[in-house]
């Protein structure tokens, strides 16, 4: 009787150079914020829900910053508000938490809906036809 062969996991794919990774993150964020998501109820029911909320309407996701310090810009409209709003997030140089396709879309939702955040509590900085939002904090 032979000993079963132990398979080791494949090595992780090589890290993309930062500019290429930033483009991949931008594309993933745009998909996550433009497509409905599956929501689940506590009794096993499922339905499609908007990516952030009913008030959020994505205009576009863009690359900002430089090749050495890229940022993802999320430009959107908010129901009941005039004009375009934007949020900006850095692309980590080290690859982040391994889920670059998800973390920024989660941050967008948290920043717009979490207690103490939201459109009404944001510091507004108009630039280039967009009102960029940020929240003071640590």
Steps between C-alpha positions, in 0.01 A plus 500: 500500500646834401488821695264760349677794342463822697426790270618842596302806401616680187719803556319833499505686170774759471400845620409741225699822471316778685367683191353176358354402838343846534323452165380154607372643830324785314325249273396279793368794700297621203343154462426474874335844509299469178351153530228401747612270780330203656343574838392229742232503767520314826246241381699410189318734263713673235457806281701744293600820676674811370877497551494779762145629548203625301636858528836414337541526121849428368624733225848349457812369673833654401870480573643802679841580642827382351644167387689483832201602715181412313156576641158378399240774451132404527276767345126474566169676545295485819121521498373836625837671443615711206822439311764231504673366809826312522688278742869420467690199638868402473605177332737336752854456368528158668187348346275569795303226668489262206153614390563811292180444307284540809651728759435837335135424421454406867667826607264697271196340663637555852597860435159587357282304742686452831399692808688830517581491130270560203459789259376739770803451728769513233754772444436618144786602271387611150750436220456448126120483506490241780443556871752267665392370839708404799437458870723633775640238727801310619 
